[in-house]
Amino acid sequence: MSNSNKPKVLFLDKAHPFLEAHLTERGFDCHTDTTSPKVEVETFVGQFQGIVMRSRFAIDKGFLEKATNLVFLAREGVGVEHIDVDFAESKGIKVLISPEGSKDTVAEHALGLLLCLMNNLSRADRQVRNGQWVREANRAVELKGKTVGILGYGNMGSAFALRLTGFGVRVLAYDKFKTGYGDSFAEEVGLETMFQEADVLSVHIPYSIDNHHFINDAFLKSFRKNIYLVNTARGLVLNTADLVTNLKSGKVAGAALDVLEYEETSFDKFRLEQLPPAFDYLCQAVNVVLSPHIAGWSFESKEKHARVLAEKIMKLGY
């Protein structure tokens, strides 16, 4: 196949080398541009049949209208809130994602955050580094015997349930988009059962307009018990100010957050120059653990994303 006849793929973000090597071996002409601004990419995107990216900039209607030959858009990862999926699909463009690639590392990170929270590890670490030897105030709460609620039972939620095997917990799962998803690792329940029985809530729902601030003051106050909350999904599904209100009241006994609603859509930095008081509270709270949206970032997941996307691209008929 001559170079002019090869389908051209543009990598807007650096992927694992496997993906480019795999596509090149199968006759694709791969190009990489991880630095040009969006307005410049729009001037030449029309020559490409495929795009591989994470979340460097928004793929909106204006951009897609200039991508006149685009067949597929392969998003390395899960969320597509920065992509106009409906418009893409109306133009016959396949939007591919790879949640399978990071489900294991997200599940491990969520479990790590929960154990860190319930065992006061982050706080105790800081104290020891500052020369403080505090034992009684860092007495742990055991996970064994608790009921863990999983909100969203897709790739991430089900992988987290699997990781809980052996901890001696009861696992409940609620997913508003599914039925019949209960398995040997989690019991399918309605929200009311979750509210009545959960000691821990782990969030694994995607962001959409319908899910914006899905977890708010009323939601948190619906729990009968005081709960521990872990969020490795998306920051915008949780109202931070409402979380702080419930941390102050004790309804939320502690929170471990890998994601925050103040992130840019690229997830590489905060989108606000002046962060609100709720964030200041989280930074000072002794019962809060934070990490910078890295639950899905492992060396293994980077390669898994590439392999998943390679398989999905080839299934398009190439």
Beta strands, then each sheet from edge to edge (+ up, - down):
strand 1: 8-11
strand 2: 29-32
strand 3: 50-53
strand 4: 72-75
strand 5: 94-97
strand 6: 147-151
strand 7: 170-174
strand 8: 187-188
strand 9: 200-203
strand 10: 227-231
strand 11: 252-257
strand 12: 288-290
sheet 1: 2+ 1+ 3+ 4+ 5+
sheet 2: 8+ 7+ 6+ 9+ 10+ 11+ 12+
end
